[in-house]
Amino acid sequence: MPDRTHVTVHPPLSKGGRPVTAHAHGVDERLGVATGVGDVVEFLRRIGLEDGAELIDREDSRITWIGGGAADWA
């Protein structure tokens, strides 16, 4: 799954946290709701992206942040 995986971190929810989904091979998979960057890194690790911490701030990353970047959780 990791070779073509793209991850989207969605806008913050009113109750807190940000939904995270993975998109690979035409399939969307909900990874969970992240409450911080550490959760996103853990979700990436679980889908085989061991270099998740390095992907967080890279412009050419396979992560799309909607509704704010890695510092926006409210």
MARDREN-107447 format. One line per field, with one value per atom (N, C-alpha, C): residue in three letters; atom name; y, z, x. Coordinates in pm, whole numbers, padded with zeros to 5 digits. Atoms other than C-alpha are relative to their C-alpha. Layout:
N
torza <- ALA,...
lumba <- CA,...
py <- Y,...
pz <- Z,...
px <- X,...
This chain:
74
torza <- MET,MET,MET,PRO,PRO,PRO,ASP,ASP,ASP,ARG,ARG,ARG,THR,THR,THR,HIS,HIS,HIS,VAL,VAL,VAL,THR,THR,THR,VAL,VAL,VAL,HIS,HIS,HIS,PRO,PRO,PRO,PRO,PRO,PRO,LEU,LEU,LEU,SER,SER,SER,LYS,LYS,LYS,GLY,GLY,GLY,GLY,GLY,GLY,ARG,ARG,ARG,PRO,PRO,PRO,VAL,VAL,VAL,THR,THR,THR,ALA,ALA,ALA,HIS,HIS,HIS,ALA,ALA,ALA,HIS,HIS,HIS,GLY,GLY,GLY,VAL,VAL,VAL,ASP,ASP,ASP,GLU,GLU,GLU,ARG,ARG,ARG,LEU,LEU,LEU,GLY,GLY,GLY,VAL,VAL,VAL,ALA,ALA,ALA,THR,THR,THR,GLY,GLY,GLY,VAL,VAL,VAL,GLY,GLY,GLY,ASP,ASP,ASP,VAL,VAL,VAL,VAL,VAL,VAL,GLU,GLU,GLU,PHE,PHE,PHE,LEU,LEU,LEU,ARG,ARG,ARG,ARG,ARG,ARG,ILE,ILE,ILE,GLY,GLY,GLY,LEU,LEU,LEU,GLU,GLU,GLU,ASP,ASP,ASP,GLY,GLY,GLY,ALA,ALA,ALA,GLU,GLU,GLU,LEU,LEU,LEU,ILE,ILE,ILE,ASP,ASP,ASP,ARG,ARG,ARG,GLU,GLU,GLU,ASP,ASP,ASP,SER,SER,SER,ARG,ARG,ARG,ILE,ILE,ILE,THR,THR,THR,TRP,TRP,TRP,ILE,ILE,ILE,GLY,GLY,GLY,GLY,GLY,GLY,GLY,GLY,GLY,ALA,ALA,ALA,ALA,ALA,ALA,ASP,ASP,ASP,TRP,TRP,TRP,ALA,ALA,ALA
lumba <- N,CA,C,N,CA,C,N,CA,C,N,CA,C,N,CA,C,N,CA,C,N,CA,C,N,CA,C,N,CA,C,N,CA,C,N,CA,C,N,CA,C,N,CA,C,N,CA,C,N,CA,C,N,CA,C,N,CA,C,N,CA,C,N,CA,C,N,CA,C,N,CA,C,N,CA,C,N,CA,C,N,CA,C,N,CA,C,N,CA,C,N,CA,C,N,CA,C,N,CA,C,N,CA,C,N,CA,C,N,CA,C,N,CA,C,N,CA,C,N,CA,C,N,CA,C,N,CA,C,N,CA,C,N,CA,C,N,CA,C,N,CA,C,N,CA,C,N,CA,C,N,CA,C,N,CA,C,N,CA,C,N,CA,C,N,CA,C,N,CA,C,N,CA,C,N,CA,C,N,CA,C,N,CA,C,N,CA,C,N,CA,C,N,CA,C,N,CA,C,N,CA,C,N,CA,C,N,CA,C,N,CA,C,N,CA,C,N,CA,C,N,CA,C,N,CA,C,N,CA,C,N,CA,C,N,CA,C,N,CA,C,N,CA,C,N,CA,C,N,CA,C,N,CA,C,N,CA,C
py <- -00121,00000,00127,-00127,00262,00057,-00053,00289,00100,-00094,00475,00070,-00054,00593,00151,-00144,00952,00015,-00019,01071,00141,-00130,01354,00019,-00040,01528,00107,-00085,01687,00112,-00113,02011,-00048,00035,02009,-00014,00021,01877,00094,-00088,02092,-00062,00069,01829,-00028,00019,01822,-00109,00099,01625,00025,-00011,01592,-00140,00130,01293,-00016,00031,01124,-00118,00107,00915,-00029,00042,00719,-00037,00029,00685,-00080,00085,00398,-00094,00096,00195,00020,-00030,00371,-00026,00030,00291,00104,-00091,00538,-00080,00068,00413,00103,-00090,00606,-00057,00046,00582,00033,-00039,00757,00150,-00143,01096,00033,-00040,01258,00120,-00115,01493,00079,-00069,01598,-00069,00052,01537,-00141,00134,01232,-00108,00095,01060,-00022,00012,01134,-00088,00081,00988,-00147,00139,00675,-00062,00053,00634,-00033,00026,00662,-00127,00120,00398,-00125,00117,00162,-00042,00036,00179,-00023,00035,00117,00116,-00117,00471,00031,-00012,00440,00136,-00132,00780,00110,-00093,00952,00133,-00124,01207,00093,-00080,01324,00056,-00042,01359,00116,-00097,01594,00138,-00138,01923,00013,-00008,01834,00049,-00053,02029,-00105,00102,01731,-00126,00112,01507,-00065,00071,01253,00030,-00040,01429,00132,-00124,01690,00044,-00057,01916,00094,-00083,02066,00073,-00075,02344,00034,-00033,02424,-00104,00090,02267,-00079,00089,02050,00068,-00071,02322,00036,-00042,02370,-00116,00109,02149,00048,-00052,02378,00007
pz <- 00000,00000,00000,-00012,00077,-00131,00120,-00274,-00075,00070,-00411,00095,-00099,-00092,00011,-00029,-00047,00122,-00124,00291,00005,-00018,00358,00147,-00135,00694,-00019,00025,00692,00104,-00094,00866,00140,-00138,01244,00018,-00034,01376,00114,-00107,01608,00138,-00128,01881,00025,-00016,01829,-00089,00084,01622,-00149,00145,01248,-00061,00066,01042,-00097,00090,00845,-00088,00093,00533,-00090,00096,00304,-00130,00132,-00068,-00076,00073,-00253,-00090,00094,-00559,-00018,00021,-00597,00120,-00120,-00241,00108,-00113,00045,00128,-00129,00397,00111,-00114,00712,00099,-00092,00938,00144,-00135,01238,00012,-00030,01403,00079,-00063,01490,00091,-00090,01786,00002,00012,01696,-00104,00103,01461,00034,-00040,01661,-00045,00048,01573,-00150,00146,01203,-00031,00022,01218,00031,-00035,01391,-00107,00107,01126,-00123,00115,00856,00022,-00031,01030,-00018,00008,01048,-00144,00141,00670,-00076,00063,00603,-00040,00031,00570,00123,-00117,00826,00011,-00001,00726,00020,-00018,00829,00061,-00065,01055,-00099,00101,00760,-00104,00100,00538,00046,-00056,00770,-00063,00047,00649,-00141,00134,00305,-00100,00102,00018,-00104,00101,-00217,00065,-00079,00047,-00059,00038,-00004,00099,-00096,00270,-00044,00028,00193,00129,-00119,00479,-00046,00037,00435,00127,-00114,00664,00100,-00086,00804,-00010,00008,00831,00126,-00110,01081,00137,-00127,01349,00037,-00021,01321,00046,-00057,01552,00068,-00066,01693,-00098
px <- 00080,00000,00084,-00071,00270,00053,-00064,00416,-00086,00088,00111,-00097,00091,-00050,00013,00006,-00159,-00091,00074,-00284,-00056,00063,-00528,-00033,00037,-00555,-00107,00117,-00900,-00009,00013,-01010,-00039,00035,-01047,-00151,00139,-01376,-00039,00045,-01588,00024,-00024,-01542,00147,-00144,-01164,00054,-00066,-00918,-00024,00009,-00873,-00007,00006,-00990,00117,-00111,-00714,-00041,00032,-00771,00119,-00103,-00541,-00070,00053,-00599,00106,-00095,-00433,-00076,00057,-00519,-00151,00140,-00855,-00089,00078,-00963,00034,-00019,-01014,-00016,00006,-00946,00011,-00006,-01024,00101,-00103,-00720,-00034,00039,-00873,-00006,00003,-00897,00126,-00125,-00566,-00025,00009,-00536,00130,-00128,-00183,00086,-00091,00108,00046,-00043,00217,-00097,00100,-00109,00012,-00015,-00059,00121,-00120,00293,-00029,00034,00155,-00090,00086,-00118,00085,-00087,00149,00083,-00078,00362,-00086,00089,00063,-00030,00026,00014,00131,-00127,00383,00089,-00085,00520,00084,-00086,00798,00067,-00063,00940,-00104,00111,00614,00040,-00042,00782,00069,-00069,00992,-00096,00096,00684,-00088,00094,00492,00013,-00019,00643,00057,-00058,00777,-00104,00091,00623,-00037,00026,00650,-00058,00048,00496,-00124,00122,00224,-00112,00102,00027,-00061,00071,-00237,-00070,00063,-00345,-00110,00115,-00693,-00047,00049,-00810,00109,-00113,-00468,00110,-00114,-00127,00023,-00036,00053,-00011,00009,00031,-00144,00139,-00347,-00088,00079,-00553,-00128,00122,-00826,-00115
